[in-house]
């Protein structure tokens, strides 16, 4: 029984023409070889499994080929090519920087560069995952990378170009590899399936290509697994089953149920999906992608952006034409919010079901208005509404009719109403705007100020409260108010420590509106600060003075003796230990230890 070789190794490209999806790279390299314009250092960067190491090996084989083809390809039959294909060539050296990332590894590599190739023109050094090298290793590599011997060529490969220091980047010719398209992946899988006598329909290969996300190595590994699972008969259904992918058919059914507001069948369909082992987050993400595809499919030109099976594209276009645009946008917002909050939800299933309920009644929730035949979605306010103002019709209040002659009073009269010294007769005589009438009734009785006269006429009840004068802040009065507050908080529960603090506090008046509270410790200060707002308000009301404030001071106690070992730094601690135990210093000197102080 022959040993099984995975497809990714068995069908690894051996020439530039067989590299899939990187024509911009292979064409450049072939032209550089034909024109003898090879750089001394290359940097191949891009996603995993797209051919970086493969192109590096092909380049190493091609530049050492003894019978180079006119198109810049290796002949694959000379001694150099045969040894390269067999993996026995001495002109290629590969270093995995992920496991050999120290400065010593790079120094060992630099030492090998000094020796010329025994056969062929060039010695090629391939450093894979070069971003894993340490900073010291990068620095040790700089000089050799900048001025290597004429027979040495360095090819660095990485998936994370941003982690490489700029001094390395400036010394290399950079090639950016791109993800392999679904179309190229499917064509390559079909070619391999034909060589291996595997029955595989195009739809199943498209699913494999989508799952690989542009990585050819992953696509070939998936194909090998499904071939083993299906015994060489790869179909669309068993591919979905093996890759644990939800078919688009489920999403089309779910959309039909939600559009017709059939919440029962929508819940049953989700239960069926859940019974198959699909997580709620996968359902939310998949349905979001499904609605995104519908949104894109509304424009036939943009339908080419769909990364779906060819047989389903037309169904997307038809479903998009029957679905309201407002519904799609609002549904995407709901699903996006549900997906963000999914991890925080305790009941995951209920969280997904609530999202489905919202989508089910979304058509009713979207309030539409018809404006000249155009359907417009009602605007929503994303900010909270603080208050709304509604205009109220003005109420006309009839003015009291005075039987006496009309009097015209100027604006200065209303401004002087509060002045108790103005007499009614004097004010009326001084503020007449029109020629005085022949008869002005005289108000009998003693003289009254205008405010009292207007109160009697209009019959309004006023409550006048006299403002009390502020009380002087004295130590005696302050202690009385302080005692009253202590009595007040004694009736409250769990205030024992606070009450004792207040009783032990010392009060001292500093200014007319400032006094000092002196306590014994920081803990007592905290107790008073907890009561600060209530205490300040209580004292201000007692003295009728809102400007009164206080500050809290702590009594200066005896200074604590700090242990000596807490005041010493690391070096001083070592010296004290070495003085007491000389063998410690002798141990340090014999072992030549450097102590990190």
ROTI-234830 format. One record per atom (N, C-alpha, C): residue in one letter; x, y, z. Coordinates in steps of 0.2 Angstrom, whole numbers, plus 5000, padded with zeros to 4 digits. Layout:
aXYZ
...
END
This chain:
x500449945000
x500050005000
x500450065000
x500350104995
x500750174994
x500550215000
x501050255002
x500950305007
x500550365004
x500050385008
x499650435006
x499950505006
x499950545001
x500150615001
x499650665000
x499550715005
x499050755004
x499050794998
x498450824995
x498450854989
x498850924989
x498950954995
x499251014995
x500051004994
x500250944995
x500950934994
x501050894987
x500550854986
x500650814979
x500550854973
x500150904974
x500050954968
x500351024969
x500851024973
x501251094974
x501551114967
x501451174965
x501651194958
x502451184958
x502651164952
x503451154951
x503651214946
x503251244943
x503451304938
x503051364940
x503251414937
x502851484938
x502151474935
x502151444929
x501451434925
x500951404929
x501151354934
x500651314938
x500451344944
x500751404946
x500551444952
x499851474950
x499351464955
x498651484954
x498551554957
x498251604953
x498051664956
x498551714957
x499151704955
x499751754957
x500151774951
x499751784945
x500051804939
x500451864939
x500251914943
x500651974944
x501351964947
x501351914951
x502051894954
x502451854949
x502151804947
x502551754942
x502851784936
x502451834933
x502651864927
x503251914929
x503251944934
x503751994936
x504451954937
x504351894941
x504951854942
x505251824936
x504851804931
x505051774925
x505451824921
x505151884920
x505451934917
x506151954920
x506151964926
x506751974930
x507351924928
x507151864928
x507651804927
x507851814919
x507351824915
x507551824908
x508051884906
x507951944910
x508252004908
x508952014913
x509051954917
x509551954922
x509552024927
x508952034929
x508852094934
x508652064941
x508952014943
x508751994950
x508952034955
x508552044960
x508752084966
x509052034971
x509452054976
x509852014980
x509351994986
x508852024987
x508352014993
x507652024991
x507251974992
x506551984991
x506151974997
x505552004998
x505051995003
x504351975000
x504151915001
x503551884999
x503051895005
x502551935004
x502051945010
x501351935007
x500951915011
x500251895010
x499951855014
x499251835013
x498951785017
x499251715017
x498951675022
x499251605022
x498951565016
x499451515014
x499151465009
x499051495002
x499451555000
x499251574993
x499851574989
x500451534991
x500951524987
x501651554988
x501751584994
x502351624995
x502951574995
x502951524999
x503551485000
x503551444993
x503051424990
x503051394983
x503451434978
x503251494978
x503551544973
x504351544975
x504451554981
x505151554983
x505551494981
x505351434981
x505651374979
x505751374972
x505151394968
x505251394961
x505751444958
x505751494962
x506251544960
x506951524961
x507051484967
x507751454968
x507951404963
x507451364961
x507551314956
x507751344949
x507351394947
x507351424940
x508051454939
x508251494944
x508851534943
x509551494943
x509451424945
x510051384945
x509951334939
x509351334935
x509251284930
x509851294925
x510051234923
x510651234918
x510351244911
x509751234909
x509451234903
x508751284903
x508851344905
x508351384906
x507951394899
x507251394900
x506851394894
x506751464892
x506551474885
x506451544883
x505951594887
x505451554889
x504951594893
x505151604900
x505751594902
x505951604909
x505751544914
x505551484911
x505351434916
x505951384916
x505951344922
x506551294922
x506351234918
x506851194916
x506751144912
x506551074915
x506651074921
x506451014926
x506750944924
x507350944920
x507650884918
x508350884919
x508650944920
x509350954921
x509550924928
x510150914930
x510350894936
x510150934942
x510251004941
x510051054946
x509251044947
x508851044942
x508151044943
x507950974946
x508250924944
x508050854947
x508250854955
x508750884957
x508950884964
x508550934968
x508250984964
x507851034968
x507150994969
x506950964964
x506250924964
x506250864969
x506850834970
x506950784975
x507050804982
x507250874983
x507350904989
x508050884992
x508550874987
x509250854989
x509750914987
x509450964984
x509951014982
x510251054988
x510951064987
x511351104992
x511351174991
x510951204986
x510951274984
x510351304987
x509951274991
x509351304994
x509351285002
x509251345006
x509251335013
x508651365016
x508251325019
x507651355022
x507651365030
x507451415032
x507451425039
x506851445042
x506551415047
x505851425050
x506051475055
x505851545054
x506051595059
x505551585065
x504951555064
x504551545070
x504851505076
x505251455074
x505651415079
x506351425080
x506651465075
x507351485075
x507351565075
x507151595080
x507151665080
x507651705084
x508151665086
x508651705091
x509151735086
x509551775089
x510151805086
x510651755084
x510751695088
x511251645086
x511051605080
x510351595079
x510151565073
x510351605067
x510251675067
x510451715061
x511151715060
x511551715066
x512251715065
x512551655062
x512251595063
x512351535060
x512251535053
x511651575051
x511451575044
x511951625040
x512151675043
x512651725040
x513351685039
x513551645044
x514151605043
x514151565037
x513551535035
x513451495029
x513551535023
x513351595023
x513351635017
x514051645014
x514551635018
x515251645016
x515451595011
x515151535011
x515351485007
x515051485000
x515351484994
x515151484988
x514751414986
x514251424981
x513951354979
x514451304976
x514351244977
x514751194974
x514551184967
x513851194966
x513651184959
x513051234958
x513051264952
x512551314951
x512751384952
x512351424950
x512551494951
x512451534958
x511851514961
x511651544967
x511451504972
x511551524978
x511351494984
x510751534987
x510151504988
x509551544990
x509451524997
x509251575001
x509151565008
x508451595009
x507951545011
x507251565012
x507151565019
x506951625022
x506751625029
x505951635029
x505651585032
x504951585032
x504751615039
x504151645039
x503851685045
x504351725048
x504651765044
x505251815046
x505051865051
x504351875052
x504151925057
x504251905064
x504351835064
x504451805071
x505151815074
x505651845070
x506351855072
x506351915078
x506751905082
x506851955088
x507152015085
x507152065089
x507452135087
x508252125086
x508552085090
x509252075090
x509452035084
x508951985082
x509151945076
x509051985070
x508552035069
x508452075064
x509052125063
x509352145068
x509952195068
x510552155066
x510552085068
x511152045066
x511152035058
x510552035055
x510452015049
x510452075044
x510552135046
x510452195042
x511052205037
x511652195040
x512252205036
x512352155030
x512252095032
x512252045027
x511652045021
x511152065024
x510552075019
x510652135014
x511052185017
x511152245013
x511652235007
x512252205009
x512752185005
x512952115005
x512552075002
x512751995002
x513251984996
x513551924997
x513951904991
x513551904985
x513851904979
x513551904972
x513151844971
x513351784974
x513051724973
x512451704978
x512351754983
x511851734988
x511151784987
x510651744987
x509951784986
x509551764992
x509251814996
x508851805001
x508051815000
x507651765002
x506951775001
x506651765007
x506351815010
x505951825016
x505251815015
x504851775019
x504151765018
x503851775024
x503251815024
x502851825030
x502151845029
x501751825034
x501051845033
x500851915037
x501351945040
x501252005044
x501752055042
x501752085037
x502252135035
x502352195040
x501852215043
x501852265047
x502252255054
x502452195055
x502852175061
x503652185059
x503752195053
x504452195051
x504752265051
x505352275054
x505652335055
x505752375048
x505752435048
x505852475041
x506552465038
x507052455042
x507652445039
x507752375035
x507352325037
x507352265033
x506952275027
x506352315027
x505952325022
x506352365016
x506652415018
x507052455013
x507552415010
x507852365012
x508352325009
x508052265004
x507352265004
x507052205000
x506652234995
x506552184990
x506052204984
x505452164986
x504952204987
x504352174991
x503852154985
x503552094986
x503052064982
x502452054987
x501852084985
x501252074989
x500752014986
x500751964989
x500251904986
x499551924988
x499051904984
x498351914986
x498051854987
x497451854990
x497051794991
x496751774984
x496751704984
x496551674977
x495751674977
x495551694971
x494851704970
x494451644970
x493851644971
x493451584971
x493451544964
x493451584959
x493451564952
x494051524951
x494651554953
x495251514952
x495351454956
x495051454962
x495151394967
x494651344964
x494051354961
x493651304959
x493951274953
x494251314948
x494551284942
x495151234944
x495551254949
x496051214951
x495851144955
x495351154958
x495051094962
x494751044956
x494451074951
x494151034946
x494750994942
x495251034941
x495850994938
x496050944942
x496150954949
x496450894953
x495950844954
x495250854954
x494750804954
x494750764948
x494850794942
x494950754936
x495550704936
x496150734939
x496750684939
x496650634944
x496250644949
x496150594955
x495550544954
x495150554948
x494550524947
x494050534952
x493950594954
x493450614960
x492850644956
x492250614958
x491650644956
x491450704960
x491450764958
x491350824962
x490950874957
x490350894959
x489950944955
x490251014957
x490051064952
x490351124953
x490151164959
x489451154961
x489251184967
x489551164973
x489751104974
x490151084980
x490851114980
x491151114974
x491851144974
x491751224976
x491251254974
x491151324975
x491051334983
x490751294986
x490651294994
x491351284997
x491751234994
x492451224997
x492851284996
x492751324990
x493151384989
x492951434993
x492351444995
x492051494999
x492351485006
x492351425008
x492551405015
x493251415016
x493651405011
x494351415012
x494651485012
x494151535010
x494351605010
x494951625007
x495051605001
x495651624997
x496251584998
x496251535002
x496851495004
x496851435000
x497251424996
x497251354992
x497451294996
x497851305001
x498051245005
x497451225009
x497051275012
x496451255015
x495951215011
x495851245005
x495451215000
x495551144998
x496251134997
x496451064996
x496351015002
x496451045008
x496451005014
x495650985015
x495251035013
x494551015014
x494250965009
x494550975003
x494350924998
x494550855000
x495150845002
x495450785005
x494950755010
x494750795015
x494250765020
x493650745017
x493350785013
x492650765010
x492750705006
x493250705002
x493350644998
x493350575002
x493750585008
x493750525013
x493050515016
x492650565017
x491950565020
x491450535015
x491550555009
x491050525004
x491250474999
x491850445001
x492150394997
x492250414989
x492450474988
x492550494981
x491950524978
x491350534981
x490850554977
x490650624981
x490850684979
x490750744982
x490150774979
x489650784983
x489050824981
x488850884985
x488450924983
x488250984986
x488050974993
x487550924994
x487250905001
x487750885006
x488150835004
x488650805009
x489250855010
x489350895006
x489850955007
x489550995012
x488951015012
x488651055017
x488651025024
x488450955024
x488450925030
x489150915033
x489650905029
x490250895032
x490550965034
x490451015031
x490751075033
x490251115038
x489751085040
x489251115045
x489051185042
x488851195036
x488651255034
x487851255033
x487551305034
x486851315033
x486651335026
x486251295023
x486051305016
x485651365015
x485751405010
x485351465008
x484651445008
x484451385007
x483751365007
x483351385014
x483751375019
x483451395026
x483351465026
x483751505024
x483651575024
x483151605020
x483051575014
x482451585010
x481851575013
x481751515016
x481151495020
x481051545026
x481551565029
x481451605035
x481251675033
x481451695027
x481251765025
x480551765023
x480351705019
x479651695018
x479151705024
x479351665029
x478951665035
x478951735038
x479451765039
x479451835042
x479151885038
x479151875031
x478851925027
x478051925027
x477851855028
x477151845029
x476851845036
x477351865041
x477251865048
x476951805051
x477251745049
x477051685051
x477651665057
x477551695063
x478051685068
x478051615070
x477551575070
x477551505072
x478051465068
x477951465061
x478351425057
x479151455057
x479151515058
x479851545059
x480251515065
x479851515071
x480151485077
x480251405076
x479851375073
x479951305071
x480551285067
x480651335062
x481251325058
x481851345062
x481851395066
x482451405070
x482551345075
x482051315077
x482151255082
x482451195078
x482251185071
x482551135067
x483351155066
x483451215065
x484151235064
x484551225070
x484251235076
x484551235082
x484751155084
x484251115082
x484351045083
x484851015079
x485051045074
x485651015070
x486251035072
x486251075078
x486951095081
x487151165079
x486851205076
x487051265074
x486951315079
x487451355081
x487451405086
x486951465084
x486651505089
x486251555087
x486651615084
x487351625086
x487751675083
x487851655075
x487951595074
x488051575067
x487351595063
x486851585066
x486151595062
x486151675061
x486251715066
x486251785065
x486651805060
x487351785060
x487851805055
x487651785048
x487351725048
x487251695041
x486651735038
x486051745042
x485551785040
x485651855038
x486151885042
x486351955040
x486751955033
x487151905032
x487451895026
x486951885020
x486451845022
x485951835017
x485551895015
x485351935020
x485051995018
x485452045015
x486152045016
x486652085013
x486652065005
x486652005004
x486651984997
x485952004994
x485452004997
x484852024994
x484852104992
x485152134997
x485252214996
x485652224990
x486152184989
x486652194983
x486252174977
x485852124977
x485552094972
x484952134969
x484852194972
x484252234970
x484552274963
x485152274963
x485452304957
x485852254953
x485552234947
x485852184943
x486652194942
x486852254941
x487552264940
x487952244946
x487652254952
x488052234958
x487952164960
x487552124956
x487452054958
x488152014957
x488552044953
x489252004952
x489652004959
x489452044964
x489752044970
x489551984974
x489051954973
x488851894977
x489351834976
x489551814982
x490051754983
x489551694985
x489151674980
x488751614981
x488751574975
x488451514976
x488451464971
x488051494965
x488251474959
x487951504953
x487251494952
x487051434954
x486351414953
x485851454957
x486151484963
x485751524967
x485651594966
x486151624961
x486151694960
x485451724958
x485151684953
x484551714950
x484051714955
x484051664960
x483551664965
x483651724970
x484251744971
x484351804975
x484051864972
x484151864965
x483951924961
x483151924962
x482851874961
x482051874961
x481851884968
x482151864973
x481951874980
x482051944982
x482551974979
x482752044981
x482252094978
x481952074972
x481452114969
x480752114972
x480652064976
x480052054980
x480052084987
x480652104989
x480752124996
x480852204997
x480452225001
x480552305002
x481252325005
x481452375002
x482152405003
x482152425011
x481652455013
x481552485020
x481652425025
x481252365023
x481352305027
x482052275028
x482352275022
x483052245022
x483552295026
x483452355026
x483952395030
x483752395037
x483152395039
x482952395046
x483152325049
x483052275045
x483152205047
x483952195048
x484352225044
x485052225045
x485252255051
x484952315053
x485052345059
x484952305065
x484352275065
x484152235071
x484652175072
x484752135066
x485252085066
x485952105069
x486152165067
x486852185069
x486852195076
x486352225079
x486252245086
x486252175090
x485852125087
x485752065091
x486452025091
x486752025085
x487451995085
x487952025090
x487952095091
x488352125095
x488252105102
x487652105104
x487452085111
x487352015113
x487551965108
x487351895109
x487851865114
x488451885115
x488851855120
x488651875127
x488351935127
x488151955134
x487551925136
x487151895132
x486451865134
x486551805137
x486251795143
x486251735147
x485851675143
x485251695141
x484851645137
x484951655130
x485451615127
x485651635120
x485051615115
x484651565116
x484151545112
x483551605112
x483451625118
x482851675119
x483151735115
x483751755116
x484051815112
x483951815105
x484051755102
x483951745095
x483151745093
x482751715097
x482051715096
x481751785096
x482051825101
x481751895101
x481951935095
x482551925092
x482751955086
x482251935080
x482051865080
x481551845075
x480851875076
x480651885082
x480051915084
x480051985081
x480552025082
x480652095080
x480552095072
x480952045069
x480952045062
x480252025059
x479851985063
x479251965061
x478752025061
x478752065066
x478352125066
x478652185063
x479152185060
x479552235057
x479152275052
x478752235048
x478352275043
x477852315046
x477552305051
x477052345055
x477452405058
x478052385061
x478352445065
x478652495060
x478752485054
x478952535049
x478352575047
x478352635049
x477752675048
x477952715041
x477552705036
x477652735030
x477152785028
x477452835025
x477052895022
x477052895015
x476552915011
x476552915004
x476552985002
x477153004999
x477253074997
x477353074989
x476753094986
x476753104979
x476953034975
x476752984978
x476852914976
x477452884978
x477952924981
x478552894984
x478452864991
x478652804992
x478652774999
x479252805003
x479152835008
x479652865012
x479552835019
x480152815022
x480152785029
x480152845034
x479752835039
x479652885044
x480352885048
x480552945049
x481152965052
x481152945059
x481652915062
x481752895069
x482252945072
x482152965078
x482553005082
x483052955086
x483652965085
x484152925088
x484352945095
x484153015096
x484353045103
x483753045107
x483753045114
x483153045118
x482853115118
x482153115118
x481853175118
x481753205125
x481953265127
x481953285133
x481253315135
x480953355131
x480253375132
x479953395126
x479353395125
x478953415119
x478553475121
x478453525117
x478053585118
x477453585114
x476953595117
x476253605113
x475953675114
x475853705109
x475553775109
x474853765112
x474653815116
x474053815120
x473753885118
x473053875116
x472653935114
x472653985120
x472754055118
x472754105123
x472054115125
x472054125132
x471354135135
x471354205137
x470754235135
x470654305136
x470354315142
x470654355147
x470354365154
x470054435154
x469454445155
x469154505156
x469454555161
x469554615160
x469854655165
x469254685169
x469354695175
x468854725180
x468654795177
x468054805177
x467754875175
x467754925181
x468054975180
x468055035185
x467555085183
x467055095187
x466555145186
x466755215186
x467355225189
x467555295189
x467855315182
x468055375182
x468355405175
x468955365174
x469155355167
x469755315165
x470355355167
x470855325170
x471455355172
x472055315168
x472455355165
x473055325161
x473655335165
x473955275167
x474555275171
x475155255167
x475655285167
x476255265163
x476655205166
x477155185162
x477455125164
x477855135170
x478055205172
x478455215178
x478055205184
x477355205183
x476955185189
x477055115191
x476955075186
x477055005188
x477754985191
x478255025189
x478955005191
x478955035198
x478555075201
x478555105207
x478055075212
x477755025210
x477154995214
x477454975221
x478054945221
x478354915228
x478554975232
x478555035230
x478855085234
x478255115239
x478355105245
x477855115250
x477755185251
x478155235249
x478155305250
x477655345245
x477555305240
x477155345235
x476355345237
x476055395237
x475355405239
x474955405232
x474355375233
x473955365227
x473755435224
x473555485227
x473355545224
x473955575221
x474555575224
x475155605221
x475355565214
x475355505214
x475455465208
x475055475203
x474355475204
x473855485199
x473955555196
x474155605200
x474255675197
x474855675193
x475355635195
x475955645191
x476055605185
x475555555184
x475655505178
x475055515173
x474655565173
x474155565169
x474355585162
x474155545157
x474455545150
x473955595146
x473355595147
x472855635143
x472655695147
x472355735144
x472055795148
x471555775154
x471655805160
x471355775165
x470555785165
x470155735167
x469455745166
x469255795171
x468655815170
x468355865174
x468255845182
x468155785183
x468055755189
x468455695191
x468855705196
x469255645198
x469055625205
x468855565206
x468555545213
x469155545218
x469055575223
x469555575229
x469455515233
x469955485235
x469955425239
x469955445246
x469355435249
x469255455256
x469655415261
x469755445267
x470055405272
x470855425272
x471155395277
x471955405277
x472255385271
x472855415270
x473255405264
x473555335264
x473455295258
x473655235258
x474155225252
x474655185252
x475155175247
x474755145241
x475055145235
x474755125229
x474655045229
x475155005232
x475054935233
x474454915237
x474354945242
x473754925246
x473054945242
x473155005239
x472555025235
x472354975229
x472854945226
x472754905220
x472554835223
x472854815229
x472554755232
x471854755233
x471654805236
x470854815237
x470454815231
x470754845226
x470354845219
x470254775216
x470854745215
x470954685212
x470754625216
x470754635223
x470554585227
x471054515227
x471654535226
x472154475226
x472454465233
x472554405235
x472854385241
x473554375240
x473954405244
x474754405243
x474954375250
x475454335250
x475854305256
x476554345256
x476654385260
x477254425260
x477654395266
x478254365265
x478654345270
x479254385271
x479354405276
x479954455278
x480654415278
x481154435274
x481754405274
x482154415281
x482354355284
x482654365290
x483454385289
x483654415294
x484354435293
x484854375295
x485454375292
x485954325294
x486154325301
x486254275304
x486454275311
x487254265311
x487554295316
x488254295316
x488554235318
x489154215315
x489454145316
x489854155322
x489654125328
x490054125334
x490154055336
x490754045341
x490853975343
x490353945347
x490053985351
x489553965356
x488953935352
x488653985347
x488053965343
x488253905339
x488853905336
x489053855332
x489053785335
x489253785342
x489253725346
x488553695347
x488053745348
x487353725349
x487053695343
x487153725337
x486953695331
x487253635329
x487853625331
x488253555330
x487853505334
x487753525341
x487453475345
x486753455343
x486353505340
x485653485337
x485753435331
x486253445327
x486353405321
x486553335324
x486953325329
x487153265332
x486453225335
x486053265338
x485453245341
x485053215335
x485053245329
x484653225323
x484853165321
x485553155320
x485753095317
x485753035322
x485653045328
x485652995333
x485052945332
x484552975329
x483852945328
x483952895322
x484552905318
x484552865312
x484952795313
x484852745310
x485152675311
x485852675308
x486252635311
x486952625309
x487352685308
x487352735313
x487652795313
x488152795319
x488252745323
x488652745329
x489352775328
x489752755323
x490352785322
x490352855320
x489852875316
x489852945314
x489652985320
x489252965324
x489053005330
x489653015335
x489952965336
x490552975340
x491053015337
x491153015331
x491653065327
x491353135328
x490753145327
x490453215328
x490553245335
x490453195340
x490553215347
x491253235349
x491753195346
x492453215347
x492753265343
x492453295338
x492653345334
x492753405337
x493253445335
x493353515338
x493153565333
x492853615335
x492553675331
x492953735332
x493153775327
x493453835328
x493253885322
x492953945324
x492753995319
x493354025316
x493454035310
x493954065306
x493754135304
x493154135300
x492954195297
x492154205299
x491854255296
x491154265297
x490754205294
x491054175288
x490654125285
x491054055284
x491554045288
x492053995288
x492253965295
x492153905296
x492453875302
x492853805301
x493253785305
x493653725305
x493453675309
x493453615306
x493253555310
x493853515311
x494153495317
x494753465318
x494553395321
x494853345317
x494753275319
x495353235321
x495353175323
x495953145326
x496353105320
x495953075315
x496253035310
x495853045304
x496153005299
x495853005292
x495252975292
x495152925296
x494452885296
x493952935298
x494052975304
x493553015306
x493453075301
x493953095297
x493753135292
x493253115286
x493353045285
x492953015280
x492153015283
x492053005289
x491453005292
x491053075291
x491453125292
x491153195292
x491053205284
x491453185280
x491353205273
x490753165270
x490553115273
x489953075271
x489353115272
x489453155278
x488853195280
x488853275278
x489353285273
x489553355272
x488953395269
x488653365264
x488053405261
x487553415266
x487253365270
x486753375274
x486953425280
x487553415282
x487753455288
x487853525286
x488053545280
x488153605278
x487453645277
x487053605274
x486353635273
x486053645280
x486153605285
x485853615291
x486053675295
x486753685294
x487053745298
x486853805294
x486853805287
x486653865284
x485953885285
x485453845286
x484753855288
x484753885295
x485153855300
x485153875307
x485353955307
x485853975303
x486154035303
x485854085298
x485354055294
x485054105289
x485654135284
x486154095283
x486654115279
x486954055274
x486854065268
x486954015263
x487754015261
x488054065263
x488854065262
x489254035267
x488954005272
x489353975277
x489653905275
x490253895276
x490553835274
x491153815279
x491353755278
x491853735283
x492453685280
x492953685283
x493553635281
x493753585286
x493953535285
x494153475289
x494853475290
x495153475296
x495853465297
x495953405302
x496553375301
x496753315305
x497253335310
x497153315316
x497653335321
x498353305320
x498853345321
x499553315320
x499753275326
x499753205324
x499953155330
x500753145330
x500853095334
x501553075334
x501753035328
x502353055325
x502653025319
x502852945320
x502552905315
x502652835316
x503352815314
x503652775317
x504352745316
x504252695310
x504552715304
x504552665298
x505152615299
x504952555298
x505552505299
x506052515293
x506652505295
x507252525291
x507252485284
x506952425284
x506952385278
x506552415273
x506052455275
x505552485271
x505852545267
x506352575270
x506652635267
x507252625263
x507452565263
x508052555259
x507852535252
x508252545247
x508152525240
x508452455239
x508452425233
x508652355232
x509452355233
x509752395230
x510552395231
x510752395238
x510452445242
x510552445249
x510352385253
x509852355251
x509652295255
x510152235254
x510352235247
x510852185246
x511552195250
x511752255250
x512352275254
x512252255261
x511652265264
x511552245271
x511652175272
x511352135267
x511352065268
x512052035267
x512352065262
x513052045261
x513552055267
x513452115271
x513852125277
x513652075282
x513052055283
x512852015288
x513051935286
x513051925280
x513151855277
x513651865271
x514351865273
x514851875268
x514851815262
x514551755264
x514551705259
x514051725253
x513551765254
x513151785249
x513551825243
x513951875246
x514351915241
x514851865237
x515151815241
x515651775238
x515351725233
x514651705234
x514251665229
x514151715223
x514051775224
x513851815218
x514551825214
x515151835217
x515751845213
x515951785210
x515851725213
x516151665210
x515751645204
x515051655204
x514651635198
x514551695193
x514951755195
x514951815191
x514151835189
x513751845194
x513051855193
x512951935193
x512551955189
x512352025188
x511652025192
x511652065197
x510952075201
x510552125198
x509952115196
x509452165194
x509252205199
x509552265201
x509352305206
x508652345204
END
